[in-house]
Amino acid sequence: MKQKDILRQRERLARQLPSAAEIVRGSLLKRTIRHRRGCQKCARGEGHIVWVLTTGYAGGKTRQISLHAEQHEQVKHWLKNYQELKARLEEICELNQKLLRAEE
């Protein structure tokens, strides 16, 4: 592959990068909380839906953040942006390696 083709492809990928300000790393978990007594909804077995963002760190540490219902879609979008950004950066890195070996 020629150098100018690689540069063109790299620029195209760079233009497609999502905003780095709207990303978050982790996983979105849906949990059901049930009260032991006094809650009719829980007594019927329905429970209360809670969304949690969980993020793993070095050393096996995990941070969990409980989200408000209205934050669920925002966090889902930020997680998608993170995955897209990570994938595109990997592609750009591969192109940069090819660029080091490319013919002029």
C-alpha positions in Angstrom: 0.0 0.0 0.0 1.3 3.4 -0.9 2.0 6.1 1.7 -0.5 8.6 0.3 -3.3 5.9 0.4 -2.5 5.1 4.0 -2.5 8.8 5.0 -5.8 9.3 3.3 -7.3 6.3 5.1 -5.9 7.5 8.4 -7.4 11.0 8.0 -10.8 9.5 7.1 -10.7 7.4 10.3 -9.6 10.4 12.4 -12.6 12.4 11.1 -14.9 9.7 12.3 -13.7 9.7 15.9 -16.5 10.4 18.4 -16.1 13.2 20.9 -13.6 12.3 23.6 -15.5 14.4 26.1 -18.5 12.0 25.9 -17.0 8.6 26.7 -17.1 6.3 29.7 -15.5 2.9 30.2 -17.2 0.1 31.9 -20.4 -2.0 31.7 -24.0 -1.2 32.2 -25.8 -3.6 34.5 -29.6 -3.8 35.1 -30.4 -4.9 38.6 -33.7 -5.6 40.4 -33.9 -4.5 44.0 -36.5 -6.0 46.3 -37.5 -4.7 49.7 -38.1 -7.3 52.4 -41.3 -5.8 53.7 -43.6 -2.9 53.4 -43.5 -2.6 49.6 -46.5 -3.9 47.6 -44.6 -3.9 44.3 -41.8 -6.1 45.9 -44.4 -8.3 47.6 -45.9 -9.1 44.1 -42.4 -10.1 43.0 -41.8 -7.1 40.6 -39.1 -5.3 42.4 -37.5 -2.0 41.4 -35.2 -1.7 38.3 -31.8 0.0 39.0 -29.1 0.7 36.4 -25.5 0.5 37.6 -22.3 1.5 35.8 -19.5 -0.9 36.8 -15.8 -0.3 35.9 -12.9 -2.6 36.6 -9.5 -1.4 37.6 -6.0 -2.9 38.0 -5.6 -5.1 41.1 -9.1 -6.5 40.7 -10.8 -3.4 42.1 -14.3 -2.5 40.8 -16.2 0.7 41.1 -20.0 0.7 40.8 -22.1 3.8 40.3 -25.9 3.7 40.7 -27.6 5.7 38.0 -30.8 7.7 37.9 -33.3 6.4 35.4 -32.8 9.4 33.1 -29.0 8.7 33.0 -29.4 5.3 31.5 -29.6 6.4 27.9 -26.7 8.9 28.3 -24.4 6.3 29.8 -25.4 3.8 27.1 -24.4 6.4 24.4 -21.1 7.2 26.2 -20.2 3.5 26.4 -20.9 3.2 22.7 -18.7 6.2 22.0 -15.9 4.6 24.1 -16.1 1.4 22.1 -16.1 3.2 18.8 -13.2 5.5 19.8 -11.2 2.5 21.0 -11.8 0.5 17.8 -10.9 3.5 15.5 -7.7 4.2 17.5 -6.7 0.5 17.0 -7.3 0.9 13.2 -5.3 4.1 13.1 -2.4 2.4 15.0 -2.4 -0.4 12.5 -2.3 2.2 9.6 0.6 4.0 11.3 2.5 0.7 11.5 1.9 0.2 7.8 3.0 3.7 7.2 6.4 2.9 8.7 6.8 0.2 6.1 5.1 1.8 3.1 6.6 2.6 -0.2 6.6 6.3 -1.1 
